[in-house]
Amino acid sequence: MTSSVLIVGGGLVGTSSAYFSAREGLNVTLLEQKSIGFGASGRNPGFVWLHCRNPGWALNVSKKGRALYDELRNDLPVPFEFRADGGLIYFHDERQAPIFKEFVAARQADGLDMTLLGNKEVRDLVGPIREDVVGASYCAEDAQINTPTVVAALAAGARAHGADLREGITVSKLIFSGGRIMGVETNEGNFFADKVVIASGAWTEKLMRASGLEVPIGRERLQVMATKPLPMQIKPVVYGPTAAKAYGLFRNLPSWDDALFRSKIEEESGYEMLTLASQRANGEILIGCPMDYPSEVDLFPTLDGLKAIADDIITDFPGLKKAGIDRVWAGVLPFTSDLVPVIDEIAPGLIMAAGHVFGNSAGPMTGKLISQLLTETEPEIDMTEVRWNRELDPVIPGATVHW
Ligand SMILES: Cc1cc2nc3c(=O)[nH]c(=O)nc-3n(C[C@H](O)[C@H](O)[C@H](O)COP(=O)(O)OP(=O)(O)OC[C@H]3O[C@@H](n4cnc5c(N)ncnc54)[C@H](O)[C@@H]3O)c2cc1C
C-alpha cells in the first residue's frame, strides 16, 4: 500500500517536500493556512547565499541546494527565475578593509570561490551604489531566485506527480494515538495519514505548543520595499557592511571590530539593519531590511522600519533616491539557537522540517532529504547537526540573534 503523508505548510520546505515525496510515489496532501508562498518563502529578496554559510551542514546543504536549482529548472513543469551572477558585501570605510581581506582568505580556505573587489569593480556591478565605496567580498557561487516563482514551480511539480495541495486550511492541533501521530485537526475537519511533516516555518512553535510539544524555533521579522521596475543595474545580490555583523564568520575573525559595523541609522532607529538590494528580472529592486524579534508572527511593516530602509538606501545607493516605490511588506523567518533547522522524526511518524534561516539555499534540498527520510533511503548529507535530540536554547522574544 502507498504510504500517505500530510505536509503542514506551503513554503519552500513544504512544497519541495511535497514535490520530492510525490515523485517517489508517496500519497501526499499538503495543507496551507492561507495560500502557497504566503510565509517567508513568498516574501524574501532571493539571495541564494553561500558567502556566509558556516562549514558543516549549512555549507554542505547550500552547495547541494545551489546545484539542485539546475536540476529543478529541467524537471519542474513551469519555469522559475534563477540568476547566477554571484553576491557581494560592500564596504565604504578603509578601516573595514583588513577585516574583509581576512574574511575572504578564510572563505577561500573553506573552498568557496571568493575574491576581494575594489571600487571600480563594485561600481560596475552595482550601478546605483555610492561613489566612495571602497570594495567588497564577492562570491561567484552566490545566486538569486525570485522566491514566489520557485514556490509556485515546486507546487506545480508536486501536483503534476499527483500531490493534493490545499489552501485555506489551518492545522490547529496534532492527533496522536499511543504516542504515534495519526493526523491533524483543522478548520475543515480531521485529516489522517501514516506520516505528518511539519513545514510551518515561523509558526512552528505556536502549532507545536498547541499539541503540548516545546520546539524552540524563534521568529525574526524583516521589512522590505520593492521599487517599480527599473532598467537593469544591479547584477549580483548585494549586502551592505551592516550585514557583516549578523554573521559569526565575520564576528569571530581576529581582526573584527564591532564598532566599525554599527551605523548612525541603526543607532537612531533602534533596528539592526541587514542592508541589502537585489534586482529581479522584471526590473524591480528589493531593498531592506530592519530586523526585530516579535513574540508572535507579525507581518506588518512599521513606519520606523520603512524610514530606516529609506535612510539607509538613500545613503548607500544615492542612485535610487528618486526610485518609485511599488510595494512594502514584512516577512518572518524562523530560527533555532544554533541556526540550523530541525529535520528529523521527533515522534513516531511525526517529522519536523522547520527552523530554516537560509531557506533559499537549503529549502528545496530539505524537501529532497525529507523524501529520503520518508522512503527510508540513506540521506545524501550527514544529518547529525540537524537532529532533534541536540541541545537548543529557548527562544527569547525581542532578543537580537546573530547568525
Ligand atoms: C524578508 C526576508 C528575507 C529573507 N531573505 C532570505 C535570503 O535572502 N536567503 C535565504 O536563504 N533566506 C532568506 N529568508 C529566509 C527564508 O525566507 C526562509 O528560510 C524560508 O522561506 C523558510 O521556508 P519555510 O517553508 O520553512 O517557511 P515559510 O515559507 O514561512 O512557510 C511556512 C508556511 O506554513 C504555513 N503555515 C503555518 N502554520 C500553519 C498551520 N497551522 N496550518 C497550515 N499552514 C500553516 C504558512 O502560512 C506558510 O505559508 C528571508 C526571510 C524573510 C522574511
The ligand as an ORCA input file, in Angstrom:
! r2SCAN-3c Opt
* xyz 0 1
  C      12.311     39.362      4.413
  C      13.024     38.055      4.416
  C      14.242     37.954      3.782
  C      14.878     36.712      3.700
  N      15.982     36.609      2.941
  C      16.490     35.389      2.669
  C      17.504     35.231      1.718
  O      17.885     36.195      1.043
  N      18.045     33.991      1.540
  C      17.573     32.903      2.220
  O      18.075     31.794      2.019
  N      16.567     33.028      3.094
  C      16.016     34.231      3.325
  N      14.981     34.360      4.203
  C      14.534     33.165      4.919
  C      13.671     32.279      4.041
  O      12.606     33.030      3.527
  C      13.186     31.113      4.895
  O      14.312     30.387      5.337
  C      12.278     30.165      4.117
  O      11.299     30.867      3.413
  C      11.631     29.175      5.073
  O      10.745     28.378      4.337
  P       9.616     27.545      5.073
  O       8.911     26.785      4.035
  O      10.227     26.830      6.220
  O       8.673     28.655      5.745
  P       7.515     29.555      5.122
  O       7.821     30.000      3.766
  O       7.220     30.608      6.131
  O       6.303     28.560      5.001
  C       5.563     28.113      6.100
  C       4.119     28.019      5.650
  O       3.377     27.321      6.635
  C       2.090     27.876      6.682
  N       1.523     27.535      7.987
  C       1.982     27.935      9.186
  N       1.233     27.429     10.175
  C       0.285     26.677      9.584
  C      -0.790     25.903     10.088
  N      -1.021     25.819     11.398
  N      -1.592     25.262      9.210
  C      -1.353     25.343      7.874
  N      -0.353     26.083      7.348
  C       0.462     26.735      8.188
  C       2.339     29.367      6.492
  O       1.197     30.059      6.058
  C       3.469     29.379      5.476
  O       3.000     29.513      4.150
  C      14.328     35.582      4.337
  C      13.124     35.710      5.019
  C      12.476     36.921      5.060
  C      11.167     37.021      5.783
*
